[in-house]
């Protein structure tokens, strides 16, 4: 029987600094043993424990999609001892991943429905996993409209900027990107808080399911907007 407390050894393949304050980095890991990748079978919405030798573990949402083979990705916010040490690690370094853990989004219920994804700040990580999963050619026909509202404090704090731009160009996903405030003359998207933009852009709850992930204050003010539209709490 597998020991669930034993991390799978992984190598850091790539590190991407996501935000202008450099506090959010995306780590792409490859498993040292191919069979471990097969055992690490996850569903969008789950998390894992990242294990840094001699420093400890930290629970982080999985940002990659199971449709992305050969690696697993996490976006890590530098907030404490373990995450600070991880931010100082280099490509090629060895560490561990334990999981997958936690619940996932109700994918069976979402099939055949319009999917509304609402995310704020750093919490967009597992939502990225879900978007990539749904946009995969094998999965896209399972869902009707996909509508995304994603907000950050400023343009420099948005995650996955290249992918956001790519999704913007697609005709099978509707993107509403927003920032709290900006004086950037080149900013071409929305300005306003996520609940406000949600109220403006989401017009119906008919045959729809909403996934909301973000800071508590964002969720607090977004929930009444969705309930008014008829989404169940």
C-alpha positions in Angstrom: 0.0 0.0 0.0 1.2 3.5 -0.9 2.2 5.7 2.0 0.0 8.9 1.6 2.4 10.9 3.7 5.4 10.3 1.5 5.9 13.0 -1.1 6.7 12.2 -4.8 10.1 13.5 -5.8 9.9 16.3 -8.4 12.3 18.6 -10.2 11.6 22.3 -10.9 11.5 22.5 -14.7 10.5 26.2 -15.0 9.8 29.2 -12.8 7.8 32.2 -14.0 7.5 35.5 -12.1 3.8 36.4 -12.6 3.3 39.8 -10.9 5.1 43.1 -10.8 5.7 42.8 -7.0 7.5 39.4 -7.7 5.5 37.8 -4.8 3.7 35.4 -7.1 5.7 32.8 -9.0 4.5 29.8 -11.1 6.5 26.6 -10.7 6.3 23.9 -13.3 7.4 20.5 -11.9 8.3 17.2 -13.5 8.1 13.9 -11.7 11.5 12.1 -11.3 9.6 8.8 -11.7 7.2 8.4 -14.6 4.9 6.1 -12.6 4.5 8.8 -9.9 3.0 11.1 -12.5 0.3 8.4 -13.2 -0.4 8.0 -9.5 -0.8 11.8 -9.1 -4.1 11.7 -10.8 -6.0 14.9 -10.0 -9.2 16.7 -10.9 -9.5 20.5 -11.4 -10.2 22.2 -8.0 -7.9 20.0 -5.9 -4.7 21.0 -4.1 -1.4 19.3 -3.0 1.2 19.7 -0.3 4.5 21.1 -1.7 7.3 19.7 0.4 10.5 21.7 0.7 13.3 19.6 2.2 14.2 20.8 5.7 11.6 23.6 5.7 8.2 22.0 5.7 5.1 21.7 3.6 2.6 24.2 2.3 -0.9 23.4 0.8 -1.3 25.0 -2.7 -4.0 24.7 -5.3 -3.1 22.9 -8.5 -2.9 25.4 -11.3 -2.3 23.0 -14.2 -5.0 20.9 -15.9 -4.9 17.1 -16.0 -5.1 17.5 -19.8 -1.6 19.1 -19.6 0.7 16.0 -19.6 4.3 15.7 -18.5 4.2 18.3 -15.7 2.2 19.7 -12.9 2.0 23.5 -12.1 1.5 25.6 -9.0 1.4 29.3 -8.5 2.8 30.2 -5.1 2.3 33.4 -3.1 5.4 34.3 -1.0 3.9 34.7 2.5 5.9 32.7 5.0 9.0 30.5 5.7 8.2 27.6 3.3 7.0 29.8 0.4 9.9 32.2 0.8 12.4 29.3 0.6 10.5 27.9 -2.4 10.7 31.3 -4.1 14.5 31.3 -3.6 14.9 27.8 -5.2 16.2 27.5 -8.8 15.2 25.6 -11.9 16.6 22.0 -11.6 16.2 21.9 -7.8 14.6 18.7 -6.3 11.7 18.8 -3.9 8.5 16.9 -3.2 4.7 16.9 -3.9 2.2 15.1 -1.8 -1.4 14.6 -3.0 -3.7 15.2 -4.7 -5.9 16.3 -1.8 -9.2 18.0 -1.2 -12.5 18.2 -3.1 -12.9 19.2 -6.7 -15.5 21.1 -8.7 -18.8 19.3 -9.5 -17.8 18.4 -13.1 -20.7 15.9 -13.6 -23.2 18.6 -12.7 -21.5 21.2 -15.0 -21.8 19.2 -18.2 -24.4 20.5 -20.5 -24.6 23.8 -18.7 -23.3 27.4 -19.1 -20.3 27.8 -16.8 -19.6 31.1 -15.1 -16.2 31.4 -13.5 -15.5 34.4 -11.2 -12.1 34.9 -9.7 -10.1 37.5 -7.8 -6.4 37.9 -7.2 -4.2 35.0 -6.3 -7.2 32.6 -6.1 -7.4 32.4 -9.9 -4.9 29.4 -9.8 -7.4 26.5 -9.6 -9.7 28.4 -11.9 -6.9 28.4 -14.5 -6.9 24.6 -14.1 -10.6 24.5 -14.8 -10.5 26.8 -17.8 -7.7 24.9 -19.5 -9.6 21.6 -18.7 -12.8 22.9 -20.3 -11.1 24.4 -23.3 -9.4 21.1 -24.2 -10.8 19.9 -27.5 -12.1 16.6 -26.0 -13.9 18.5 -23.2 -15.1 21.7 -24.8 -18.3 20.1 -26.4 -19.4 19.0 -22.9 -20.1 22.6 -21.8 -22.2 25.4 -23.3 -21.1 29.0 -22.8 -18.0 29.6 -20.7 -18.0 33.1 -19.1 -15.0 34.3 -17.0 -14.8 37.4 -14.8 -11.3 37.8 -13.4 -10.0 40.8 -11.4 -6.8 42.0 -9.8 -5.8 45.2 -8.0 -3.8 46.5 -11.0 -2.7 45.3 -14.5 0.7 44.3 -13.0 -1.0 41.9 -10.5 -2.9 39.8 -13.1 -1.8 36.2 -13.4 -1.2 34.3 -16.6 -1.1 37.4 -18.8 -0.2 35.6 -22.0 -3.0 33.0 -21.6 -5.5 35.7 -20.7 -4.6 37.4 -24.0 -5.0 34.1 -25.9 -8.4 33.4 -24.3 -9.5 36.9 -25.2 -9.0 36.0 -28.8 -11.1 32.8 -28.7 -14.7 32.7 -29.7 -15.6 29.8 -27.4 -15.0 31.6 -24.1 -16.2 35.1 -23.0 -13.5 36.9 -21.0 -14.2 39.9 -18.7 -10.9 41.0 -17.2 -10.9 43.9 -14.7 -8.7 45.8 -12.3 -9.6 47.8 -9.3 -7.9 50.9 -10.6 -5.2 51.9 -13.2 -3.9 55.0 -14.9 -2.3 53.0 -17.7 -3.5 54.6 -21.0 -3.0 51.3 -22.8 -5.4 49.4 -20.5 -8.2 48.1 -22.8 -10.3 46.0 -20.4 -12.7 46.8 -17.5 -12.0 49.0 -14.5 -14.0 48.1 -11.4 -14.4 45.6 -8.6 -15.3 42.0 -9.5 -18.9 42.1 -8.0 -19.7 45.3 -10.0 -18.3 43.8 -13.3 -20.2 40.5 -12.5 -23.4 42.5 -12.2 -22.8 44.2 -15.5 -21.7 41.2 -17.5 -23.6 38.2 -16.2 -27.2 38.5 -17.2 -28.8 35.1 -16.6 -28.5 32.1 -14.3 -30.6 30.0 -16.8 -29.0 26.5 -17.2 -25.9 27.8 -15.5 -23.5 27.0 -12.7 -21.1 29.5 -11.1 -17.7 28.8 -9.6 -16.4 31.6 -7.4 -12.9 31.8 -5.9 -11.3 34.8 -4.5 -10.6 36.8 -1.3 -13.4 36.7 1.3 -14.4 40.3 0.8 -14.8 39.6 -3.0 -17.0 36.5 -2.3 -19.0 38.4 0.3 -20.1 41.0 -2.3 -20.3 38.7 -5.3 -22.6 36.2 -3.7 -25.7 38.6 -3.4 -25.2 39.5 -7.1 -25.4 35.9 -8.1 -28.3 35.2 -5.8 -30.2 38.1 -7.4 -29.6 36.5 -10.8 -31.1 33.3 -9.5 -28.0 31.2 -8.8 -28.4 29.0 -5.8 -26.3 30.0 -2.8 
